[in-house]
Amino acid sequence: MTDIKQLRTIQVSHAEMLKNLALFRDLKPQSSYYKTDQGIPAEAYETVTAKTLYTVMAPSTAAGPMSATPAIVTGDNLSVIIAECPPGDKPMLHAHFFTVEHFFCLSGRFRVRWGDEGENELALEPFDMVRIPPGVCRDFTNTTDQTAYLLVFISGKSEADYNDIAFAPGESAAFKQRFGQDVADKLETIGFSFLR
């Protein structure tokens, strides 16, 4: 083990520090990166995810579907996302198989469901947090009458772990019935999977 007393601090330039800065005002919603030119209607994308997701930080721009143009690119194997949810908004029930997802309520109130049918639930209020183990289906719903914000942390052991999001069988079938197999196939090209 390295003796910490033997280490020296480092200096970084202003330009280098700016690579580690995310200004909320400059973030663009993830859905804007998957416009109809890729054949994914915004409504379909916003059905599988929360209405508006902002990628603050990700291990790379290729670290799964939740890494669309992160403000901060880091090798830390941690993604940080802000979910902006109007009243009643929620993603589809989904599981992360190799990463761990954490929800931290910034404002409002969220119902977090888990289980293949969302048969279990708990509530998060501001500054409450929950960790969802890998392989467990989950979703979150803004239960207030105002826009609410959820901070989402996704951690993995390697960048390859981040292409691990799959939708619960019942949700997958309903999505395909509503939007068609073609749209589901296009979502799979960006890293989502639909379970049977």
N, C-alpha and C positions, 0 to 999 in steps of 0.2 A: 504494500500500500504506500502511496506517495505521502510524504510528510507535507502537510498543507503549509507549514511555515517556510518551506523551501520554494514555494510557488511565487510567481510574480504576477501582478495585474497586467492587463493589456490595455492599449489605447485603440480606439476606433475613430475613424473620421466621421464627420457629419453625414457624408454620403453613405457610408457603411451603416450608420445608425438608421438612416431613413429606410433602408431595406428591411428593417425590423419594426416599422411603424405602420399601423393600420388606423386610418381615420374613417370613422363611420360615414361621414358625409361623402367620401369618395367610393364607398363600396357599391357594387352593382348586384342586384338579385341574381342568384344562380340561374333562375329560369330564363334570364335574358341571354344566357350563353347557349341555350338549347332551343333556339327559335325554330320556326316552321321550316327553315331551309334544311334542317336535319330531319324533317318529317315528324317532329315531336310537337304536337300542339301545346301551347302554354297551359291550357286547361288540364291536359293529361299529365303534364309534369307536375303541376300544382296539386293534382289529386294524389300522386304518390308521395309527395313531400308536403311540408307546410307551405302555406301560400307564398311566403317570401323568406328565402334563406340567403344570408350573407356569409360568405366564407372569409373569415378573418385570417385564419392561418391553416396551412396544411403541409404535410411532409413534402409534397411536390404537386405540380399541376396534373399529374397522372395518378394520384393516389385515390382512385375510386370516384364514384359519381358525386361525392360531397366535396370535391376539391377543385371545382371550376374556378379558375383564375383567383387563387387566394391572394389577399393583400400581402401576407407574409408567407414566404416559402421557407420551410425549415426541415432539417433532417431529424427533428426531434420525435417523429412518429406520433404526433399529436395534431388532431384537427380541432379547430375552434370555429364554431358556427353560431350566428345569431338567427333565431327563428322569430320572425315578426308575424304574429297570428291575429287576424281579425276575430271577432266573436264566433265561436263554434268551429274554428279552423283546426284541422288536424291532418297528419299524414296517414297513409294506410298502415295497418298492422304489419310490422316487418321485424325481421331478426337480423342482427349482425352476428356472423358466425365466428369470426376471428378477432374482432375488435370489441372493446368495451365502450358502451355509450353512457354518458352521464348527462343528466338534465339539471340545470340550475335555474330556478325561477328568478328572473330579474324584476318583472312587474306582472300584475294580474293574478290569476289563479289558473292552474292547469290540472286536469284530471289525467293521470298516467295510468293506462291500462296495460296489462300483460297477460300472456297466455295465447294459445292459438286462436281463440275466439274473443280475446280481450275480456275474459271472464273475471279477472281480478283488477282491482283499482285502488289508487291512493290519490291524495290531493297534495299539490305543491303550492305554497304561497311564497311571496317575495323572500328570497334568500334561503329557501329550502332546496335541497339537492337530493337526487337519487341516482344510484349506479345500477345499470341494467347488465346482468351477466351475459356473456356470449351465448347465442343460440335461443334466447328467449324472445318470443314475439312481443312487440311493444308499440304503443303510439302515445300521443299526448294531444289533449284538446284544450283550447282556451275556453273556460267556462264563464267568463265575464262578458259584460256587454260593451267592452272597450277593447281596442287593440292591446295585446299583451306580448311580452318578450321573454323568450327562453334562451338561455345560453347553453349550447350543446358542445360537450367535449367528447371526442372519439379518440381512444388510444389503442395502439397496436404494437406488435413487436417488430414488424417490418412494413415497408411500403406496400408490399404485395398483399398484406392482410386487408387492405381497405376496399377491395372489390368483393365484399362479403355480404352485401345487403340483398335480402330476399323477402318477398311479400308472402304473407300467410296464404294458405291454399284458398280459403273462402274469398279473401280480398282479391287474389289473383284472378279467380274465375269471374268475379263481378267486374273487375277492371277490363278484362278481355271482352266481356259481353258489351260493355259500354263503349269502349274505344277501338276494339278489334285487335286481332292477333298481330297485325302489321305494326301498330303503334307499340305494342308490348315488345315486339322484336327490336324495334328501334331503341327503346329504353334499355334493352339488354345490351345493345352495342356500346352504351356509355357506362355499363357496370351494374345495372340492377338485374335481379333475377325474379322470376315468378314461379312459386312452388305449386305443385299439383296435389 
